[in-house]
Amino acid sequence: MTKENTALADRAKRARRIVRNPALYMVCMGCDSIVASKVNICPNCHAYRFEIDVDAVVAQAKALSTREQNSVVAEDLT
């Protein structure tokens, strides 16, 4: 399995977890990342506006699971 395939498989696994319990997550309005519903500020872009609708969370999880990560995350900045 290539590195790209492994990354996509990991994203699909996380997406399945989110789809099973979408109320535990929300979509950041700043960077479209999916974050835990308990956060007040996005750990990736530091935005503070979120979409909490479960249908929107499920749709975003499905969209993100089918493509490679292209956003900058906190680990990239260290």
N, CA, C and O atoms as a Tripos MOL2 file, in Angstrom:
@<TRIPOS>MOLECULE
protein
  312   311    78     0     0
PROTEIN
NO_CHARGES

@<TRIPOS>ATOM
      1 N           0.8470   -1.1730    0.0000 N.3       1 MET1
      2 CA          0.0000    0.0000    0.0000 C.3       1 MET1
      3 C           0.8940    1.2380    0.0000 C.2       1 MET1
      4 O           1.8180    1.3360    0.8080 O.2       1 MET1
      5 N           0.6260    2.1760   -0.8950 N.am      2 THR2
      6 CA          1.4410    3.3790   -0.9760 C.3       2 THR2
      7 C           1.0890    4.3440    0.1430 C.2       2 THR2
      8 O           0.0720    4.1910    0.8200 O.2       2 THR2
      9 N           1.9430    5.3360    0.3230 N.am      3 LYS3
     10 CA          1.7250    6.3370    1.3640 C.3       3 LYS3
     11 C           0.4140    7.0810    1.1200 C.2       3 LYS3
     12 O          -0.3250    7.3720    2.0610 O.2       3 LYS3
     13 N           0.1310    7.3870   -0.1400 N.am      4 GLU4
     14 CA         -1.1130    8.0860   -0.4840 C.3       4 GLU4
     15 C          -2.3340    7.2270   -0.1710 C.2       4 GLU4
     16 O          -3.3240    7.7170    0.3730 O.2       4 GLU4
     17 N          -2.2600    5.9480   -0.5160 N.am      5 ASN5
     18 CA         -3.3750    5.0440   -0.2280 C.3       5 ASN5
     19 C          -3.5920    4.8780    1.2720 C.2       5 ASN5
     20 O          -4.7310    4.7920    1.7310 O.2       5 ASN5
     21 N          -2.5050    4.8330    2.0320 N.am      6 THR6
     22 CA         -2.6080    4.7170    3.4760 C.3       6 THR6
     23 C          -3.2740    5.9630    4.0630 C.2       6 THR6
     24 O          -4.1250    5.8620    4.9470 O.2       6 THR6
     25 N          -2.8820    7.1300    3.5690 N.am      7 ALA7
     26 CA         -3.4840    8.3760    4.0560 C.3       7 ALA7
     27 C          -4.9700    8.4240    3.7430 C.2       7 ALA7
     28 O          -5.7690    8.8270    4.5880 O.2       7 ALA7
     29 N          -5.3470    8.0200    2.5420 N.am      8 LEU8
     30 CA         -6.7630    8.0000    2.1820 C.3       8 LEU8
     31 C          -7.5410    6.9860    3.0120 C.2       8 LEU8
     32 O          -8.6830    7.2430    3.3930 O.2       8 LEU8
     33 N          -6.9390    5.8490    3.2910 N.am      9 ALA9
     34 CA         -7.5990    4.8450    4.1270 C.3       9 ALA9
     35 C          -7.8030    5.3810    5.5410 C.2       9 ALA9
     36 O          -8.8430    5.1360    6.1520 O.2       9 ALA9
     37 N          -6.8200    6.1100    6.0640 N.am     10 ASP10
     38 CA         -6.9480    6.7140    7.3920 C.3      10 ASP10
     39 C          -8.0580    7.7620    7.4110 C.2      10 ASP10
     40 O          -8.8330    7.8390    8.3650 O.2      10 ASP10
     41 N          -8.1280    8.5670    6.3520 N.am     11 ARG11
     42 CA         -9.1790    9.5890    6.2670 C.3      11 ARG11
     43 C         -10.5560    8.9330    6.1810 C.2      11 ARG11
     44 O         -11.5100    9.4100    6.7950 O.2      11 ARG11
     45 N         -10.6610    7.8590    5.4340 N.am     12 ALA12
     46 CA        -11.9420    7.1490    5.3100 C.3      12 ALA12
     47 C         -12.3510    6.5590    6.6530 C.2      12 ALA12
     48 O         -13.5300    6.5780    7.0060 O.2      12 ALA12
     49 N         -11.3950    6.0400    7.3980 N.am     13 LYS13
     50 CA        -11.6790    5.4690    8.7220 C.3      13 LYS13
     51 C         -12.1950    6.5540    9.6650 C.2      13 LYS13
     52 O         -13.1720    6.3430   10.3830 O.2      13 LYS13
     53 N         -11.5340    7.7200    9.6620 N.am     14 ARG14
     54 CA        -11.9890    8.8290   10.5070 C.3      14 ARG14
     55 C         -13.3730    9.3060   10.0710 C.2      14 ARG14
     56 O         -14.2130    9.6360   10.9080 O.2      14 ARG14
     57 N         -13.6060    9.3390    8.7710 N.am     15 ALA15
     58 CA        -14.9130    9.7700    8.2610 C.3      15 ALA15
     59 C         -16.0140    8.8280    8.7190 C.2      15 ALA15
     60 O         -17.0970    9.2820    9.0870 O.2      15 ALA15
     61 N         -15.7600    7.5320    8.7040 N.am     16 ARG16
     62 CA        -16.7690    6.5720    9.1730 C.3      16 ARG16
     63 C         -17.1060    6.8060   10.6450 C.2      16 ARG16
     64 O         -18.2640    6.6950   11.0500 O.2      16 ARG16
     65 N         -16.0940    7.1260   11.4360 N.am     17 ARG17
     66 CA        -16.3160    7.4110   12.8600 C.3      17 ARG17
     67 C         -17.1810    8.6650   13.0140 C.2      17 ARG17
     68 O         -18.0740    8.7000   13.8610 O.2      17 ARG17
     69 N         -16.9230    9.6820   12.2070 N.am     18 ILE18
     70 CA        -17.6910   10.9260   12.2620 C.3      18 ILE18
     71 C         -19.1270   10.6950   11.8010 C.2      18 ILE18
     72 O         -20.0630   11.2010   12.4200 O.2      18 ILE18
     73 N         -19.3080    9.9420   10.7260 N.am     19 VAL19
     74 CA        -20.6430    9.6810   10.1910 C.3      19 VAL19
     75 C         -21.4930    8.9030   11.1960 C.2      19 VAL19
     76 O         -22.7060    9.1050   11.2590 O.2      19 VAL19
     77 N         -20.8810    8.0260   11.9750 N.am     20 ARG20
     78 CA        -21.6190    7.2530   12.9860 C.3      20 ARG20
     79 C         -22.1190    8.1360   14.1320 C.2      20 ARG20
     80 O         -23.1550    7.8420   14.7290 O.2      20 ARG20
     81 N         -21.3900    9.2220   14.4450 N.am     21 ASN21
     82 CA        -21.7420   10.1020   15.5660 C.3      21 ASN21
     83 C         -21.5390   11.5720   15.1960 C.2      21 ASN21
     84 O         -20.7140   12.2460   15.8120 O.2      21 ASN21
     85 N         -22.2670   12.0780   14.2120 N.am     22 PRO22
     86 CA        -22.0240   13.4480   13.7350 C.3      22 PRO22
     87 C         -22.3060   14.5330   14.7720 C.2      22 PRO22
     88 O         -21.7790   15.6390   14.6530 O.2      22 PRO22
     89 N         -23.1140   14.2480   15.7730 N.am     23 ALA23
     90 CA        -23.4120   15.2500   16.7960 C.3      23 ALA23
     91 C         -22.1910   15.5780   17.6540 C.2      23 ALA23
     92 O         -22.1770   16.5930   18.3510 O.2      23 ALA23
     93 N         -21.1720   14.7300   17.6060 N.am     24 LEU24
     94 CA        -19.9450   14.9660   18.3770 C.3      24 LEU24
     95 C         -18.9650   15.8820   17.6520 C.2      24 LEU24
     96 O         -17.8990   16.1950   18.1830 O.2      24 LEU24
     97 N         -19.3240   16.3170   16.4270 N.am     25 TYR25
     98 CA        -18.4030   17.0820   15.5930 C.3      25 TYR25
     99 C         -19.0970   18.2990   15.0010 C.2      25 TYR25
    100 O         -20.3220   18.4200   15.0490 O.2      25 TYR25
    101 N         -18.2910   19.2020   14.4420 N.am     26 MET26
    102 CA        -18.8000   20.3520   13.7070 C.3      26 MET26
    103 C         -17.7850   20.7260   12.6340 C.2      26 MET26
    104 O         -16.6200   20.3310   12.6890 O.2      26 MET26
    105 N         -18.2560   21.4950   11.6590 N.am     27 VAL27
    106 CA        -17.4020   21.8930   10.5390 C.3      27 VAL27
    107 C         -16.9520   23.3310   10.7620 C.2      27 VAL27
    108 O         -17.7770   24.2110   11.0070 O.2      27 VAL27
    109 N         -15.6570   23.5680   10.6780 N.am     28 CYS28
    110 CA        -15.1080   24.9200   10.8250 C.3      28 CYS28
    111 C         -15.5060   25.7440    9.6060 C.2      28 CYS28
    112 O         -15.3180   25.3070    8.4710 O.2      28 CYS28
    113 N         -16.0480   26.9190    9.8340 N.am     29 MET29
    114 CA        -16.4510   27.8000    8.7380 C.3      29 MET29
    115 C         -15.2480   28.5160    8.1230 C.2      29 MET29
    116 O         -15.3630   29.1160    7.0540 O.2      29 MET29
    117 N         -14.1000   28.4540    8.7930 N.am     30 GLY30
    118 CA        -12.9050   29.1140    8.2790 C.3      30 GLY30
    119 C         -12.1070   28.2460    7.3270 C.2      30 GLY30
    120 O         -11.6150   28.7290    6.3070 O.2      30 GLY30
    121 N         -11.9740   26.9580    7.6550 N.am     31 CYS31
    122 CA        -11.1080   26.0960    6.8410 C.3      31 CYS31
    123 C         -11.7710   24.7940    6.4050 C.2      31 CYS31
    124 O         -11.1330   23.9690    5.7510 O.2      31 CYS31
    125 N         -13.0390   24.5980    6.7550 N.am     32 ASP32
    126 CA        -13.7940   23.3950    6.3900 C.3      32 ASP32
    127 C         -13.2960   22.1210    7.0570 C.2      32 ASP32
    128 O         -13.6690   21.0260    6.6370 O.2      32 ASP32
    129 N         -12.4690   22.2370    8.0780 N.am     33 SER33
    130 CA        -12.0310   21.0720    8.8370 C.3      33 SER33
    131 C         -13.1830   20.5910    9.7140 C.2      33 SER33
    132 O         -14.0760   21.3620   10.0670 O.2      33 SER33
    133 N         -13.1490   19.3230   10.0550 N.am     34 ILE34
    134 CA        -14.1050   18.7870   11.0180 C.3      34 ILE34
    135 C         -13.3890   18.7050   12.3520 C.2      34 ILE34
    136 O         -12.3110   18.1220   12.4670 O.2      34 ILE34
    137 N         -14.0180   19.3100   13.3680 N.am     35 VAL35
    138 CA        -13.4220   19.3600   14.7000 C.3      35 VAL35
    139 C         -14.4240   18.8370   15.7190 C.2      35 VAL35
    140 O         -15.6180   18.7420   15.4350 O.2      35 VAL35
    141 N         -13.9370   18.5040   16.8930 N.am     36 ALA36
    142 CA        -14.8030   18.0270   17.9720 C.3      36 ALA36
    143 C         -15.7430   19.1440   18.4020 C.2      36 ALA36
    144 O         -15.3620   20.3150   18.4130 O.2      36 ALA36
    145 N         -16.9490   18.7880   18.7500 N.am     37 SER37
    146 CA        -17.9540   19.7880   19.1180 C.3      37 SER37
    147 C         -17.5990   20.5390   20.3980 C.2      37 SER37
    148 O         -18.1930   21.5800   20.6760 O.2      37 SER37
    149 N         -16.6610   20.0450   21.1700 N.am     38 LYS38
    150 CA        -16.2970   20.6950   22.4300 C.3      38 LYS38
    151 C         -15.3230   21.8590   22.2620 C.2      38 LYS38
    152 O         -15.1110   22.6050   23.2180 O.2      38 LYS38
    153 N         -14.7240   22.0440   21.0870 N.am     39 VAL39
    154 CA        -13.7510   23.1260   20.9200 C.3      39 VAL39
    155 C         -14.4510   24.4610   20.6970 C.2      39 VAL39
    156 O         -15.5690   24.5100   20.1830 O.2      39 VAL39
    157 N         -13.7850   25.5350   21.0880 N.am     40 ASN40
    158 CA        -14.2980   26.8850   20.8720 C.3      40 ASN40
    159 C         -13.5820   27.5870   19.7330 C.2      40 ASN40
    160 O         -14.1230   28.4970   19.1050 O.2      40 ASN40
    161 N         -12.3430   27.1460   19.4760 N.am     41 ILE41
    162 CA        -11.5160   27.7270   18.4180 C.3      41 ILE41
    163 C         -10.9270   26.5870   17.6060 C.2      41 ILE41
    164 O         -10.4300   25.6100   18.1660 O.2      41 ILE41
    165 N         -10.9840   26.7130   16.2900 N.am     42 CYS42
    166 CA        -10.4360   25.6750   15.4150 C.3      42 CYS42
    167 C          -8.9330   25.5420   15.6530 C.2      42 CYS42
    168 O          -8.2160   26.5410   15.6080 O.2      42 CYS42
    169 N          -8.4500   24.3400   15.9020 N.am     43 PRO43
    170 CA         -7.0130   24.1480   16.1290 C.3      43 PRO43
    171 C          -6.1780   24.3560   14.8630 C.2      43 PRO43
    172 O          -4.9630   24.5350   14.9470 O.2      43 PRO43
    173 N          -6.8190   24.3330   13.6950 N.am     44 ASN44
    174 CA         -6.0820   24.4870   12.4480 C.3      44 ASN44
    175 C          -5.9640   25.9390   11.9980 C.2      44 ASN44
    176 O          -4.8770   26.3880   11.6340 O.2      44 ASN44
    177 N          -7.0780   26.6790   12.0180 N.am     45 CYS45
    178 CA         -7.0560   28.0420   11.4740 C.3      45 CYS45
    179 C          -7.4320   29.1060   12.5020 C.2      45 CYS45
    180 O          -7.3870   30.3000   12.2070 O.2      45 CYS45
    181 N          -7.7990   28.6810   13.6910 N.am     46 HIS46
    182 CA         -8.1570   29.5730   14.7970 C.3      46 HIS46
    183 C          -9.4550   30.3420   14.5740 C.2      46 HIS46
    184 O          -9.6920   31.3570   15.2280 O.2      46 HIS46
    185 N         -10.2880   29.8710   13.6660 N.am     47 ALA47
    186 CA        -11.6100   30.4710   13.4850 C.3      47 ALA47
    187 C         -12.4990   30.0740   14.6590 C.2      47 ALA47
    188 O         -12.2020   29.1270   15.3860 O.2      47 ALA47
    189 N         -13.5750   30.8000   14.8290 N.am     48 TYR48
    190 CA        -14.4680   30.5120   15.9450 C.3      48 TYR48
    191 C         -15.9260   30.3700   15.5070 C.2      48 TYR48
    192 O         -16.8260   30.4050   16.3460 O.2      48 TYR48
    193 N         -16.1710   30.2100   14.2080 N.am     49 ARG49
    194 CA        -17.5210   29.9780   13.7010 C.3      49 ARG49
    195 C         -17.5970   28.5680   13.1430 C.2      49 ARG49
    196 O         -16.7200   28.1280   12.3990 O.2      49 ARG49
    197 N         -18.6630   27.8670   13.5160 N.am     50 PHE50
    198 CA        -18.7890   26.4640   13.1500 C.3      50 PHE50
    199 C         -20.1970   26.1450   12.6700 C.2      50 PHE50
    200 O         -21.1720   26.7510   13.1140 O.2      50 PHE50
    201 N         -20.2850   25.1900   11.7640 N.am     51 GLU51
    202 CA        -21.5630   24.6360   11.3120 C.3      51 GLU51
    203 C         -21.7990   23.3800   12.1440 C.2      51 GLU51
    204 O         -20.9850   22.4560   12.1260 O.2      51 GLU51
    205 N         -22.9070   23.3470   12.8690 N.am     52 ILE52
    206 CA        -23.1730   22.2160   13.7600 C.3      52 ILE52
    207 C         -24.2410   21.2730   13.2250 C.2      52 ILE52
    208 O         -24.4930   20.2280   13.8240 O.2      52 ILE52
    209 N         -24.8700   21.6200   12.1150 N.am     53 ASP53
    210 CA        -25.9090   20.7760   11.5320 C.3      53 ASP53
    211 C         -25.3270   19.4000   11.2020 C.2      53 ASP53
    212 O         -24.3220   19.3100   10.4980 O.2      53 ASP53
    213 N         -25.9440   18.3350   11.6990 N.am     54 VAL54
    214 CA        -25.4070   16.9910   11.5170 C.3      54 VAL54
    215 C         -25.3560   16.5830   10.0470 C.2      54 VAL54
    216 O         -24.4560   15.8460    9.6450 O.2      54 VAL54
    217 N         -26.2980   17.0460    9.2480 N.am     55 ASP55
    218 CA        -26.2620   16.7270    7.8180 C.3      55 ASP55
    219 C         -25.0490   17.3580    7.1380 C.2      55 ASP55
    220 O         -24.4340   16.7510    6.2610 O.2      55 ASP55
    221 N         -24.7120   18.5770    7.5470 N.am     56 ALA56
    222 CA        -23.5320   19.2570    6.9970 C.3      56 ALA56
    223 C         -22.2540   18.5510    7.4300 C.2      56 ALA56
    224 O         -21.3120   18.4360    6.6460 O.2      56 ALA56
    225 N         -22.2140   18.0790    8.6720 N.am     57 VAL57
    226 CA        -21.0370   17.3630    9.1800 C.3      57 VAL57
    227 C         -20.8520   16.0620    8.3970 C.2      57 VAL57
    228 O         -19.7370   15.7330    7.9900 O.2      57 VAL57
    229 N         -21.9340   15.3340    8.1890 N.am     58 VAL58
    230 CA        -21.8590   14.0680    7.4440 C.3      58 VAL58
    231 C         -21.4050   14.3300    6.0080 C.2      58 VAL58
    232 O         -20.5400   13.6220    5.4930 O.2      58 VAL58
    233 N         -21.9790   15.3340    5.3640 N.am     59 ALA59
    234 CA        -21.5990   15.6480    3.9780 C.3      59 ALA59
    235 C         -20.1240   16.0220    3.8820 C.2      59 ALA59
    236 O         -19.4340   15.5950    2.9560 O.2      59 ALA59
    237 N         -19.6370   16.8160    4.8340 N.am     60 GLN60
    238 CA        -18.2310   17.2250    4.8160 C.3      60 GLN60
    239 C         -17.3230   16.0290    5.0810 C.2      60 GLN60
    240 O         -16.2740   15.9050    4.4490 O.2      60 GLN60
    241 N         -17.7030   15.1520    5.9960 N.am     61 ALA61
    242 CA        -16.8960   13.9600    6.2820 C.3      61 ALA61
    243 C         -16.7780   13.0930    5.0350 C.2      61 ALA61
    244 O         -15.6970   12.5960    4.7190 O.2      61 ALA61
    245 N         -17.8830   12.9150    4.3310 N.am     62 LYS62
    246 CA        -17.8510   12.1090    3.1070 C.3      62 LYS62
    247 C         -16.9810   12.7690    2.0490 C.2      62 LYS62
    248 O         -16.2310   12.0860    1.3520 O.2      62 LYS62
    249 N         -17.0720   14.0780    1.9190 N.am     63 ALA63
    250 CA        -16.2570   14.7930    0.9250 C.3      63 ALA63
    251 C         -14.7720   14.6960    1.2590 C.2      63 ALA63
    252 O         -13.9510   14.4400    0.3780 O.2      63 ALA63
    253 N         -14.4300   14.8950    2.5100 N.am     64 LEU64
    254 CA        -13.0200   14.8620    2.9070 C.3      64 LEU64
    255 C         -12.4280   13.4610    2.8240 C.2      64 LEU64
    256 O         -11.2210   13.3100    2.6360 O.2      64 LEU64
    257 N         -13.2620   12.4380    2.9600 N.am     65 SER65
    258 CA        -12.7400   11.0660    2.9560 C.3      65 SER65
    259 C         -12.3210   10.6030    1.5700 C.2      65 SER65
    260 O         -11.6200    9.6000    1.4400 O.2      65 SER65
    261 N         -12.7350   11.3110    0.5470 N.am     66 THR66
    262 CA        -12.4500   10.8650   -0.8170 C.3      66 THR66
    263 C         -11.3050   11.6040   -1.4800 C.2      66 THR66
    264 O         -10.9730   11.3390   -2.6360 O.2      66 THR66
    265 N         -10.7000   12.5330   -0.7500 N.am     67 ARG67
    266 CA         -9.5910   13.2790   -1.3610 C.3      67 ARG67
    267 C          -8.4350   13.4120   -0.3870 C.2      67 ARG67
    268 O          -8.5810   13.2440    0.8240 O.2      67 ARG67
    269 N          -7.2960   13.7170   -0.9550 N.am     68 GLU68
    270 CA         -6.0880   13.8880   -0.1730 C.3      68 GLU68
    271 C          -6.1720   15.1590    0.6660 C.2      68 GLU68
    272 O          -6.8190   16.1250    0.2620 O.2      68 GLU68
    273 N          -5.5280   15.1670    1.8210 N.am     69 GLN69
    274 CA         -5.4950   16.3690    2.6590 C.3      69 GLN69
    275 C          -4.7290   17.4560    1.9360 C.2      69 GLN69
    276 O          -3.6410   17.2130    1.4150 O.2      69 GLN69
    277 N          -5.2970   18.6680    1.9000 N.am     70 ASN70
    278 CA         -4.5810   19.7680    1.2640 C.3      70 ASN70
    279 C          -4.5720   21.0170    2.1290 C.2      70 ASN70
    280 O          -4.1260   22.0730    1.6810 O.2      70 ASN70
    281 N          -5.0510   20.9130    3.3460 N.am     71 SER71
    282 CA         -5.0250   22.0550    4.2510 C.3      71 SER71
    283 C          -3.8250   21.9630    5.1830 C.2      71 SER71
    284 O          -3.2860   20.8850    5.4340 O.2      71 SER71
    285 N          -3.4270   23.1110    5.6820 N.am     72 VAL72
    286 CA         -2.3330   23.1830    6.6430 C.3      72 VAL72
    287 C          -2.9020   22.9270    8.0250 C.2      72 VAL72
    288 O          -3.9020   23.5280    8.4190 O.2      72 VAL72
    289 N          -2.2600   22.0350    8.7560 N.am     73 VAL73
    290 CA         -2.6940   21.7290   10.1220 C.3      73 VAL73
    291 C          -1.5860   22.1460   11.0930 C.2      73 VAL73
    292 O          -0.4720   22.4570   10.6710 O.2      73 VAL73
    293 N          -1.8910   22.1530   12.3750 N.am     74 ALA74
    294 CA         -0.9550   22.6250   13.3890 C.3      74 ALA74
    295 C           0.4050   21.9180   13.3050 C.2      74 ALA74
    296 O           1.4440   22.5520   13.4850 O.2      74 ALA74
    297 N           0.3980   20.6170   13.0350 N.am     75 GLU75
    298 CA          1.6640   19.8700   12.9540 C.3      75 GLU75
    299 C           2.5740   20.3820   11.8360 C.2      75 GLU75
    300 O           3.7970   20.2630   11.9190 O.2      75 GLU75
    301 N           1.9700   20.9510   10.7930 N.am     76 ASP76
    302 CA          2.7700   21.4730    9.6800 C.3      76 ASP76
    303 C           3.5330   22.7400   10.0530 C.2      76 ASP76
    304 O           4.5040   23.1020    9.3870 O.2      76 ASP76
    305 N           3.1010   23.4050   11.1030 N.am     77 LEU77
    306 CA          3.6780   24.6950   11.4710 C.3      77 LEU77
    307 C           4.7790   24.5990   12.5040 C.2      77 LEU77
    308 O           5.3690   25.6130   12.8760 O.2      77 LEU77
    309 N           5.0650   23.3980   12.9720 N.am     78 THR78
    310 CA          6.1130   23.2600   13.9900 C.3      78 THR78
    311 C           7.4110   22.8420   13.3750 C.2      78 THR78
    312 O           8.4050   22.6770   14.0820 O.2      78 THR78
@<TRIPOS>BOND
     1     1     2 1
     2     2     3 1
     3     3     4 2
     4     3     5 am
     5     5     6 1
     6     6     7 1
     7     7     8 2
     8     7     9 am
     9     9    10 1
    10    10    11 1
    11    11    12 2
    12    11    13 am
    13    13    14 1
    14    14    15 1
    15    15    16 2
    16    15    17 am
    17    17    18 1
    18    18    19 1
    19    19    20 2
    20    19    21 am
    21    21    22 1
    22    22    23 1
    23    23    24 2
    24    23    25 am
    25    25    26 1
    26    26    27 1
    27    27    28 2
    28    27    29 am
    29    29    30 1
    30    30    31 1
    31    31    32 2
    32    31    33 am
    33    33    34 1
    34    34    35 1
    35    35    36 2
    36    35    37 am
    37    37    38 1
    38    38    39 1
    39    39    40 2
    40    39    41 am
    41    41    42 1
    42    42    43 1
    43    43    44 2
    44    43    45 am
    45    45    46 1
    46    46    47 1
    47    47    48 2
    48    47    49 am
    49    49    50 1
    50    50    51 1
    51    51    52 2
    52    51    53 am
    53    53    54 1
    54    54    55 1
    55    55    56 2
    56    55    57 am
    57    57    58 1
    58    58    59 1
    59    59    60 2
    60    59    61 am
    61    61    62 1
    62    62    63 1
    63    63    64 2
    64    63    65 am
    65    65    66 1
    66    66    67 1
    67    67    68 2
    68    67    69 am
    69    69    70 1
    70    70    71 1
    71    71    72 2
    72    71    73 am
    73    73    74 1
    74    74    75 1
    75    75    76 2
    76    75    77 am
    77    77    78 1
    78    78    79 1
    79    79    80 2
    80    79    81 am
    81    81    82 1
    82    82    83 1
    83    83    84 2
    84    83    85 am
    85    85    86 1
    86    86    87 1
    87    87    88 2
    88    87    89 am
    89    89    90 1
    90    90    91 1
    91    91    92 2
    92    91    93 am
    93    93    94 1
    94    94    95 1
    95    95    96 2
    96    95    97 am
    97    97    98 1
    98    98    99 1
    99    99   100 2
   100    99   101 am
   101   101   102 1
   102   102   103 1
   103   103   104 2
   104   103   105 am
   105   105   106 1
   106   106   107 1
   107   107   108 2
   108   107   109 am
   109   109   110 1
   110   110   111 1
   111   111   112 2
   112   111   113 am
   113   113   114 1
   114   114   115 1
   115   115   116 2
   116   115   117 am
   117   117   118 1
   118   118   119 1
   119   119   120 2
   120   119   121 am
   121   121   122 1
   122   122   123 1
   123   123   124 2
   124   123   125 am
   125   125   126 1
   126   126   127 1
   127   127   128 2
   128   127   129 am
   129   129   130 1
   130   130   131 1
   131   131   132 2
   132   131   133 am
   133   133   134 1
   134   134   135 1
   135   135   136 2
   136   135   137 am
   137   137   138 1
   138   138   139 1
   139   139   140 2
   140   139   141 am
   141   141   142 1
   142   142   143 1
   143   143   144 2
   144   143   145 am
   145   145   146 1
   146   146   147 1
   147   147   148 2
   148   147   149 am
   149   149   150 1
   150   150   151 1
   151   151   152 2
   152   151   153 am
   153   153   154 1
   154   154   155 1
   155   155   156 2
   156   155   157 am
   157   157   158 1
   158   158   159 1
   159   159   160 2
   160   159   161 am
   161   161   162 1
   162   162   163 1
   163   163   164 2
   164   163   165 am
   165   165   166 1
   166   166   167 1
   167   167   168 2
   168   167   169 am
   169   169   170 1
   170   170   171 1
   171   171   172 2
   172   171   173 am
   173   173   174 1
   174   174   175 1
   175   175   176 2
   176   175   177 am
   177   177   178 1
   178   178   179 1
   179   179   180 2
   180   179   181 am
   181   181   182 1
   182   182   183 1
   183   183   184 2
   184   183   185 am
   185   185   186 1
   186   186   187 1
   187   187   188 2
   188   187   189 am
   189   189   190 1
   190   190   191 1
   191   191   192 2
   192   191   193 am
   193   193   194 1
   194   194   195 1
   195   195   196 2
   196   195   197 am
   197   197   198 1
   198   198   199 1
   199   199   200 2
   200   199   201 am
   201   201   202 1
   202   202   203 1
   203   203   204 2
   204   203   205 am
   205   205   206 1
   206   206   207 1
   207   207   208 2
   208   207   209 am
   209   209   210 1
   210   210   211 1
   211   211   212 2
   212   211   213 am
   213   213   214 1
   214   214   215 1
   215   215   216 2
   216   215   217 am
   217   217   218 1
   218   218   219 1
   219   219   220 2
   220   219   221 am
   221   221   222 1
   222   222   223 1
   223   223   224 2
   224   223   225 am
   225   225   226 1
   226   226   227 1
   227   227   228 2
   228   227   229 am
   229   229   230 1
   230   230   231 1
   231   231   232 2
   232   231   233 am
   233   233   234 1
   234   234   235 1
   235   235   236 2
   236   235   237 am
   237   237   238 1
   238   238   239 1
   239   239   240 2
   240   239   241 am
   241   241   242 1
   242   242   243 1
   243   243   244 2
   244   243   245 am
   245   245   246 1
   246   246   247 1
   247   247   248 2
   248   247   249 am
   249   249   250 1
   250   250   251 1
   251   251   252 2
   252   251   253 am
   253   253   254 1
   254   254   255 1
   255   255   256 2
   256   255   257 am
   257   257   258 1
   258   258   259 1
   259   259   260 2
   260   259   261 am
   261   261   262 1
   262   262   263 1
   263   263   264 2
   264   263   265 am
   265   265   266 1
   266   266   267 1
   267   267   268 2
   268   267   269 am
   269   269   270 1
   270   270   271 1
   271   271   272 2
   272   271   273 am
   273   273   274 1
   274   274   275 1
   275   275   276 2
   276   275   277 am
   277   277   278 1
   278   278   279 1
   279   279   280 2
   280   279   281 am
   281   281   282 1
   282   282   283 1
   283   283   284 2
   284   283   285 am
   285   285   286 1
   286   286   287 1
   287   287   288 2
   288   287   289 am
   289   289   290 1
   290   290   291 1
   291   291   292 2
   292   291   293 am
   293   293   294 1
   294   294   295 1
   295   295   296 2
   296   295   297 am
   297   297   298 1
   298   298   299 1
   299   299   300 2
   300   299   301 am
   301   301   302 1
   302   302   303 1
   303   303   304 2
   304   303   305 am
   305   305   306 1
   306   306   307 1
   307   307   308 2
   308   307   309 am
   309   309   310 1
   310   310   311 1
   311   311   312 2
@<TRIPOS>SUBSTRUCTURE
     1 MET1         2 RESIDUE 1 A MET
     2 THR2         6 RESIDUE 1 A THR
     3 LYS3        10 RESIDUE 1 A LYS
     4 GLU4        14 RESIDUE 1 A GLU
     5 ASN5        18 RESIDUE 1 A ASN
     6 THR6        22 RESIDUE 1 A THR
     7 ALA7        26 RESIDUE 1 A ALA
     8 LEU8        30 RESIDUE 1 A LEU
     9 ALA9        34 RESIDUE 1 A ALA
    10 ASP10       38 RESIDUE 1 A ASP
    11 ARG11       42 RESIDUE 1 A ARG
    12 ALA12       46 RESIDUE 1 A ALA
    13 LYS13       50 RESIDUE 1 A LYS
    14 ARG14       54 RESIDUE 1 A ARG
    15 ALA15       58 RESIDUE 1 A ALA
    16 ARG16       62 RESIDUE 1 A ARG
    17 ARG17       66 RESIDUE 1 A ARG
    18 ILE18       70 RESIDUE 1 A ILE
    19 VAL19       74 RESIDUE 1 A VAL
    20 ARG20       78 RESIDUE 1 A ARG
    21 ASN21       82 RESIDUE 1 A ASN
    22 PRO22       86 RESIDUE 1 A PRO
    23 ALA23       90 RESIDUE 1 A ALA
    24 LEU24       94 RESIDUE 1 A LEU
    25 TYR25       98 RESIDUE 1 A TYR
    26 MET26      102 RESIDUE 1 A MET
    27 VAL27      106 RESIDUE 1 A VAL
    28 CYS28      110 RESIDUE 1 A CYS
    29 MET29      114 RESIDUE 1 A MET
    30 GLY30      118 RESIDUE 1 A GLY
    31 CYS31      122 RESIDUE 1 A CYS
    32 ASP32      126 RESIDUE 1 A ASP
    33 SER33      130 RESIDUE 1 A SER
    34 ILE34      134 RESIDUE 1 A ILE
    35 VAL35      138 RESIDUE 1 A VAL
    36 ALA36      142 RESIDUE 1 A ALA
    37 SER37      146 RESIDUE 1 A SER
    38 LYS38      150 RESIDUE 1 A LYS
    39 VAL39      154 RESIDUE 1 A VAL
    40 ASN40      158 RESIDUE 1 A ASN
    41 ILE41      162 RESIDUE 1 A ILE
    42 CYS42      166 RESIDUE 1 A CYS
    43 PRO43      170 RESIDUE 1 A PRO
    44 ASN44      174 RESIDUE 1 A ASN
    45 CYS45      178 RESIDUE 1 A CYS
    46 HIS46      182 RESIDUE 1 A HIS
    47 ALA47      186 RESIDUE 1 A ALA
    48 TYR48      190 RESIDUE 1 A TYR
    49 ARG49      194 RESIDUE 1 A ARG
    50 PHE50      198 RESIDUE 1 A PHE
    51 GLU51      202 RESIDUE 1 A GLU
    52 ILE52      206 RESIDUE 1 A ILE
    53 ASP53      210 RESIDUE 1 A ASP
    54 VAL54      214 RESIDUE 1 A VAL
    55 ASP55      218 RESIDUE 1 A ASP
    56 ALA56      222 RESIDUE 1 A ALA
    57 VAL57      226 RESIDUE 1 A VAL
    58 VAL58      230 RESIDUE 1 A VAL
    59 ALA59      234 RESIDUE 1 A ALA
    60 GLN60      238 RESIDUE 1 A GLN
    61 ALA61      242 RESIDUE 1 A ALA
    62 LYS62      246 RESIDUE 1 A LYS
    63 ALA63      250 RESIDUE 1 A ALA
    64 LEU64      254 RESIDUE 1 A LEU
    65 SER65      258 RESIDUE 1 A SER
    66 THR66      262 RESIDUE 1 A THR
    67 ARG67      266 RESIDUE 1 A ARG
    68 GLU68      270 RESIDUE 1 A GLU
    69 GLN69      274 RESIDUE 1 A GLN
    70 ASN70      278 RESIDUE 1 A ASN
    71 SER71      282 RESIDUE 1 A SER
    72 VAL72      286 RESIDUE 1 A VAL
    73 VAL73      290 RESIDUE 1 A VAL
    74 ALA74      294 RESIDUE 1 A ALA
    75 GLU75      298 RESIDUE 1 A GLU
    76 ASP76      302 RESIDUE 1 A ASP
    77 LEU77      306 RESIDUE 1 A LEU
    78 THR78      310 RESIDUE 1 A THR
